[in-house]
Amino acid sequence: MLYKILFAGPVGAGKTTAIASVSDSEVVQTDARATDEVAARKDQTTVAMDYGTLEVDDSLIIQLVGTPGQQRFDFMWDILARGALGVVVLVDNARPDPLADLQFYMSNFHRLLEPCGGKGVIGITRCDLDRRLSLDDYRHCIRESGYRWPVFEVDARSRIDVKVALLALTAELNPQPHRRRVA
């Protein structure tokens, strides 16, 4: 079986890095030299998509698809969202207004994924660079927006951190009924 999960968020949030940290295949990147305001943040930027795979077992492969972070490439979001089960939204805690970034990407990707349930998780990156917002601040923003997406601090370079976010998304996609333990 083949499933697709998106990685979305603003430029520099760690989407390409996160996919590379968990992919079992060589990551295909569509980076180009940044020529606008993005050039102040980084030399290269994703213009179409990043693509990797996570092989759960011989019969289950998860396609990891990273979307471009720049809003001017939002036409790619529509294309890449087709057939996706859910999204990991990465938000750079060191950006000027990460809560606005969170709301923007969460609402856009929820809308795109609504036909399949609009499930997602939030990964807050670069927390080591800026601590002005806590995970509770993000949780409050998510609740105020009407969503119930889990939020985690994620180091996009860490295979374990990214896998935790993917496991949380899997739990959101396939919630198990609460079972009572018999004593």
C-alpha positions as CSV (number, residue, x, y, z in Angstrom):
1,M,0.0,0.0,0.0
2,L,1.1,3.5,-0.7
3,Y,0.0,6.5,1.4
4,K,0.9,10.2,1.1
5,I,1.6,12.7,3.9
6,L,2.4,16.3,3.3
7,F,4.9,18.6,5.0
8,A,3.9,22.2,4.9
9,G,4.8,25.5,6.5
10,P,6.7,28.7,5.9
11,V,10.1,29.0,4.2
12,G,12.9,27.8,6.4
13,A,10.6,25.9,8.9
14,G,12.5,22.6,8.1
15,K,10.3,20.7,5.7
16,T,13.1,19.6,3.4
17,T,15.3,18.7,6.4
18,A,12.5,16.8,8.1
19,I,11.8,14.7,5.0
20,A,15.5,14.0,4.6
21,S,15.8,12.9,8.2
22,V,13.2,10.2,7.9
23,S,13.3,9.2,4.3
24,D,14.5,5.7,3.5
25,S,15.1,6.7,-0.2
26,E,17.2,9.5,-1.6
27,V,15.1,12.7,-1.4
28,V,14.2,14.4,-4.6
29,Q,14.3,18.2,-4.2
30,T,13.2,20.9,-6.5
31,D,15.3,23.7,-5.0
32,A,16.2,26.9,-6.9
33,R,18.3,29.8,-5.9
34,A,16.3,32.2,-3.8
35,T,16.1,35.6,-5.5
36,D,13.5,37.5,-3.4
37,E,13.2,38.3,0.3
38,V,13.8,34.5,1.0
39,A,17.5,35.1,-0.1
40,A,18.0,36.9,3.2
41,R,17.1,33.7,5.1
42,K,18.6,31.0,2.9
43,D,20.4,30.4,-0.5
44,Q,18.0,27.8,-1.9
45,T,14.2,27.3,-1.6
46,T,11.8,24.6,-2.7
47,V,9.8,25.7,-5.8
48,A,7.7,22.6,-6.5
49,M,8.1,19.9,-3.9
50,D,10.4,17.6,-2.0
51,Y,9.8,13.8,-2.1
52,G,11.0,10.9,0.0
53,T,9.6,7.6,1.2
54,L,9.3,5.9,4.5
55,E,9.1,2.1,4.3
56,V,7.1,0.9,7.2
57,D,7.3,-2.7,6.0
58,D,7.3,-4.6,2.7
59,S,3.7,-3.8,2.0
60,L,3.4,-0.2,3.4
61,I,5.2,2.8,2.0
62,I,4.5,6.4,3.0
63,Q,5.3,9.1,0.5
64,L,6.6,12.2,2.2
65,V,5.8,15.2,0.2
66,G,7.1,18.7,1.1
67,T,5.3,21.7,-0.2
68,P,6.9,25.0,-1.2
69,G,6.7,27.5,1.7
70,Q,6.2,30.6,-0.3
71,Q,2.6,31.6,-0.8
72,R,3.2,32.5,-4.5
73,F,3.6,28.8,-5.1
74,D,0.3,27.9,-3.5
75,F,-1.0,26.5,-6.8
76,M,1.4,23.6,-6.0
77,W,-0.4,23.0,-2.6
78,D,-3.6,22.2,-4.4
79,I,-1.8,19.7,-6.7
80,L,0.3,18.1,-4.0
81,A,-2.7,17.7,-1.5
82,R,-4.6,15.4,-3.9
83,G,-4.7,12.0,-2.3
84,A,-2.8,13.0,0.8
85,L,-4.1,11.5,4.1
86,G,-2.8,14.4,6.3
87,V,-0.3,17.0,6.9
88,V,2.6,17.8,9.3
89,V,2.7,21.6,9.5
90,L,6.1,22.9,10.6
91,V,6.3,26.3,12.1
92,D,9.6,28.2,12.7
93,N,9.4,29.6,16.2
94,A,12.1,32.1,15.4
95,R,10.1,33.9,12.7
96,P,8.6,37.3,13.4
97,D,5.0,36.1,13.9
98,P,4.9,32.3,14.2
99,L,1.3,32.3,15.4
100,A,0.2,34.0,12.3
101,D,2.2,31.5,10.2
102,L,0.5,28.7,12.2
103,Q,-3.0,30.0,11.5
104,F,-2.3,30.6,7.8
105,Y,-0.8,27.1,7.0
106,M,-3.2,25.2,9.3
107,S,-6.3,26.7,7.8
108,N,-5.1,26.4,4.2
109,F,-4.0,22.8,4.5
110,H,-7.1,21.8,6.5
111,R,-9.2,23.2,3.7
112,L,-7.2,21.3,1.1
113,L,-7.4,18.1,3.0
114,E,-11.0,18.4,4.1
115,P,-12.2,15.7,1.7
116,C,-10.1,13.2,3.6
117,G,-10.9,14.5,7.0
118,G,-8.4,17.5,7.2
119,K,-6.2,15.8,9.8
120,G,-2.8,17.3,10.8
121,V,-0.2,17.8,13.5
122,I,1.9,20.8,14.2
123,G,5.7,20.7,14.7
124,I,7.4,23.7,16.2
125,T,10.9,24.0,15.0
126,R,13.9,26.2,15.9
127,C,12.8,26.5,19.5
128,D,16.4,26.6,20.5
129,L,16.7,30.0,18.8
130,D,13.7,31.7,20.3
131,R,11.8,30.9,23.5
132,R,9.3,33.8,23.5
133,L,6.4,31.4,22.7
134,S,5.7,28.1,24.5
135,L,3.9,25.1,23.3
136,D,1.0,26.2,25.4
137,D,0.8,29.4,23.4
138,Y,0.5,27.3,20.2
139,R,-2.0,25.0,21.8
140,H,-4.2,28.0,22.8
141,C,-3.9,29.4,19.2
142,I,-4.9,26.0,17.7
143,R,-7.9,25.7,20.1
144,E,-9.0,29.3,19.4
145,S,-8.9,28.5,15.7
146,G,-11.3,25.6,16.2
147,Y,-8.8,22.8,15.5
148,R,-7.7,19.9,17.6
149,W,-4.4,19.2,16.1
150,P,-1.6,17.9,18.4
151,V,1.5,20.1,18.7
152,F,5.1,19.1,19.4
153,E,8.5,20.7,19.6
154,V,10.4,19.1,16.6
155,D,14.0,19.3,15.6
156,A,13.7,18.7,11.9
157,R,17.2,17.1,11.8
158,S,16.1,14.4,14.3
159,R,14.7,11.2,12.8
160,I,13.1,10.4,16.1
161,D,11.4,13.8,16.5
162,V,10.0,13.7,12.9
163,K,8.8,10.1,13.4
164,V,7.0,11.1,16.6
165,A,5.1,13.7,14.6
166,L,4.3,11.1,11.9
167,L,3.1,8.6,14.6
168,A,0.9,11.3,16.1
169,L,-0.6,12.0,12.7
170,T,-1.2,8.3,12.2
171,A,-3.1,8.3,15.5
172,E,-5.2,11.3,14.4
173,L,-6.0,9.5,11.1
174,N,-7.0,6.3,12.8
175,P,-8.3,7.0,16.3
176,Q,-8.8,4.0,18.4
177,P,-11.9,3.8,20.6
178,H,-11.1,4.0,24.3
179,R,-11.1,0.5,25.8
180,R,-11.9,0.0,29.4
181,R,-9.5,-2.2,31.2
182,V,-11.0,-5.0,33.2
183,A,-9.5,-5.4,36.6
